[in-house]
Amino acid sequence: MKIIQATNLQAITDQESVPTVADPTENLNLGSYKLGWNDKENYVFKPSKGLSTKIVEEISYMKNEPTWMREFRLSSLRRFMAKPMLPWFAVNMPELDFDDIYYYIKPTDHQVGSWDDLPDSVKNTYDRLGIPEAERKYLAGVSAQYESEVVYHRNRQELQSSGVIFCDMGTAVADYPDLVRQYFATVIPPGDNKFAALNSAVWSGGSFIYVPAGVKVEMPLQAYFRINAQNMGQFERTLIIAEPGSEVHYIEGCSAPIYSSDSLHAAVVELVAKPGARITYTTIQNWSSNVYNLVTKRARAEAESHVAWVDGNIGSKLTMKYPSVYLVGPKASGEVLSVAYAGAGQHQDAGAKMIHAASDTTSTIISKSISKDGGNTTYRGLVHVDEGAKHAKSFVRCDALILDDNSVSQTKPYMEVGEQDAQIGHEATVSKVGDDQLFYLMSRGLSEEQAMSMIVNGFIEPVTKTLPMEYAVEWSRLVELQMQGAVG
């Protein structure tokens, strides 16, 4: 096998300045955050902090799980305890204390199908986030997770009548055990990495979606994840199975309060795209700056199927997330489109992995990053072509926009190519907003903030245009609010 490893590229903006034009980003606070309120705690169950066999058994007991799932959890806990932290992970999170985290909090005693049936504190949170309004307008189904459990869930009637299953993961284990057991942890086994093992031991909430053969879900399905408690760990588990010829688009959003101590979000997402199926998985994560966001996301794409990950990351103290697609069937295709913003004290380490394990497979990775106020963005990606995977094609493009002289962008692509006829392309650019661009826009009546917002929105437009219209509008609005020094 021929292995090509690209050298690291650390890009820092040009130190030269133009004295006649003031720095238009000087007063912009792109890292400010307006989803950072917290609600008064009124929980059904909140254990002591820390991870142990006892808390894992309590989680399984409170969910009334079958023996196989309880044993799976305990085995995963042993794996987590035995598995060392990889050095390149540990160097990025030296302050994360696994003993200072709540691993399971049960906010309500049951799940409801009406927003009005939620406790006022929880209901008001989702009203402020706009989730009920979004459901009424353009969603086929909604799931809302608060702390460790899904507290609200509802599908449209036509979705259920077509045979589509959309429920929280705990309900799926109880109501569809054979189907869950057939696919659960087959794409991401517990031993894959330390945080996959942790999730496998203490997972709670998340979504389960099953789309029958030939069914095309016309409207998006959405889940929203909210962390409220201080030192909270949220470990949702999502599994999507798309049978041959089916289509589905799933969207998730996330937020959390701002605390002086850290919270942990470590999800696992598994996608199975059968022959000819299409899955689009969109994530818009707007975490606060005290959240460690460590997610394992992987898809299995069979013959002539297509999987797309669309990823937007704003906030969080640290994000380490590399959505991947294993192209295991001929003519399968995968796509990752991502945008990441890093402000003061933030590191967005994101990227993608494409594994070409069959012939005539294609993949595309488009990564956009923005950094300011000393923020650090890193693209970390892998394109791998198996020996025997003839006529593979892959294209990677990484673009970084740096808004001041103190921020950093790094590009770390790795390519492992086992076939001579593979067509692999990689492009990377690093740029600073030019004074001539700002002058041109401001000469036409725009303020400095408006001009900067327009430039940044144009920079991320290749990703924004892939979103459904309503989400594209909200994403653009989010960026514009950041340019005004506010997010929310």
NORPE-V704720 format. One line per field, one symbol per residue. phi: phi as a letter, one per 40 degrees, with the letter a starting at -180 (. if undefined). A space follows every 10 residues. Layout:
phi = ???
This chain:
phi = .cbbbcccbb bbcdccbbcc bccccdbcbc ccabbccbcc caccaaccch badcccccdc cccfccdccc cccccccccc ccccccdccc ccbcccbccb bccabccbca cbbbdcccdd ccdcdccccg cdcccccabc abbbbbgcbc caaabcdccc ccgcbbaccc cccccbcccc ccbdgccbcd ccacccccdc cbdaggbbbb bcdgcbccbc bbbbbbcbcc fcbbbcbbbb bbcdgcaabb bbbaaaccbc bcbbbbcbbb bbbcdgcbbb bbbbbbcccb bcbbbbbabb bcdfcbbbbb bbbbggcabb abdbbccbbd gcbbabbbbb bbbdgbbbbb iabbbcbacf cbabbbbbbb bafgcbbbcb abbbbccgcc fcbabbbbbb bbbacbcbbb bbcbbbbbbc ccbbbababb abcccccccc cccbhccccc cccccccccc ddcdcccddc cccccccdcc ccccgabi
